[in-house]
Amino acid sequence: MLSAGPTPKIPTERYEFTIGTETGEKHSWSWDELLKLPAETPTVDIHCVTKWSKLGTSWKGVSLDTLFEDVESAADYAMAHSYGGYTTNLPLDDLLDGQSWLVYEFEGEPLHPEHGGPVRLLVPHLYFWKSAKWVRGISLMLDDEPGFWEAAGYHEYGDPWREQRYQGD
């Protein structure tokens, strides 16, 4: 389990997830509010840039479609922000239409901090660095900007089926 820094400790009573639009509008959920939203239990394959895959992983969390229901935006891009400072960029289209979740359980257990708990982003159709651990928010952007690993030479998109690991792949 690779991380860009030390594992932050986020007490659930202080947890907050925010979606910010390009106009500055904010939509926020506390831990308790997040747990009250309709949950889904996707079973998906995950793929790491270091060339491993784990098939049939089981998660529980909230679809990004649910969180974006009342968000109005002209943005095409999103930047996921994590406690601890990590960021990763994604096309907004890759977060919607049943493709991505905020997850808080893995294999029927609360998500451990080492694996991104209390909440991580799950975008299983892209390499796992796009599924930001300890996610605290998403900023919507009109123009794409590189996140942490992308600025360090990783591919802007990260499609495992096209082996898009590094810039130029």
N, C-alpha and C positions, 0 to 999 in steps of 0.2 A: 504494500500500500504506500504509494508515493505521495508526498505532500510538498507544497512549496515552502513550508515553514513548520513551526511547532503546532501541535494540536491545541486549538483554543478550547477553553472550558466555558460553555455557555449554559448557565442555569435556565431552565425552561420558563421560570417566572420573569426572566429578563429578555426572553427571545421575542423578536419582532421581525416580520417579513414585510418588505415594502416594494411596491411597483411604482416607479416614478416615470412620468411621461416626459416627452421632449418639451412640453409647455410648463413643466414644474408641478403638475398635478400629482398628488400622492395618494396611494391606496395602501393601507396597512392592516396587518393581522397580527394579533398576539398569538402565543402558543395555544391558549385556550380557544380562541376564535378559529384558528387553523384546524384544531381537532374537531370542531363542530361542523365543519364543511363536509360535504359528501366525500367519502373515501373510496378509492379504487385499489385493487390488488393486482397490478400488472405482473405477469411472469415474462421475463425478457432475457435475452442474451446480452452480455456486456463485453466490451473489447478494450483492452489497454494498448496504448502506443508501444509498450515494451514487448508486444507480440504474444500476449496471452489473451484467452477468451474464457469466459465462464458462462456456460449454457444453462438456461432454465432458472434464472435467479428470480426469487419471489420478493416483492416489495409491497408496502402499503403507504398510501399517501393521497394527496389531492392533485387532480389534473390541473395543469396550467390553464386549461380552457375555463375551468371554474373561476380561477382567480382573475382572469382577464375579461370576465363577462361584462363588467361595468367600466372597463378601461377604454377610453377613446384616444386613438393615436393615429398619426400619419406615418409613424416610424416603420422602417423596414428592418432595423437591427436592434439587438438587445445586448447589454453587458450585465452578466451576473456578478454580483459582489458577495464576498464571503467575510465572515468574522475572521480577522487575522490579515486582511488586506488582499487576498487573492481575487483575481478577476478572470473572466473568460467571455469572449464575444461569440454571439450566435445570430444567425438570421432569425428574425421574429417568427417567420413561417415554420421554423424547426421546433418552436416551443408550443405550437398550437395544433389543432386537429387530432387530438388524442396521441400525440407523440412524446409528451414530456410531463413530468410530475414533480411535486415537492414531496419527498418521501421521508418518513420518520420510523419505518419498521423495515427490517430485512430478515427474511426467512422466519417471520412470526415473532421476532424479538425487537425491542427498541433499538434503534440505530446507534451503535457504539460511537463515542467521540472519534476514535481512530479511523472510523470509516465515514465520518462526516456528520455524526449526530450532534445535536438533536435532529437536524433537518439537512438534507442535501438535495440538490437538483438531480434529476434522473432523465437523461436524454440518450436512451440506449442505442439509437441508430447512428450516433457519432462516437468517436473515441471517448474513453471515460474521463479524460481531462476536461471535457466540456460539461460533465456532470459535477459541477462545483460542490465540494464539501462545505459544510458549515454555512450554507447560503443564507444571506440576510436580506437580499433584495435584487431587483432587476431594474436597470435604467434603460429606458427606450431611447433610441438614437436615430436620427435621420441618416447619418453616415456611419459606416463601419469604422471601428477602431480596434486595434489589437489588444487582447487581454495579456495576462502575465506570461503564459507560455508562448503565445503567438508573437509577442514582442521579443522573445528569446529565440525565435527561429522555427517554432512549430507551425504547422499548416494553419491557415486561417479558418478552414472548414473542418477537417478531420474526419472524413468518411472512411471507415475501416474497410469497406468493400473495394475502395480505390486505393487503399494503403496510403492515404494522405497524412503522413506523419510529420514531415518537415516541409518548409517552404520549397517550392519547386517540384514536389511529388505530384 
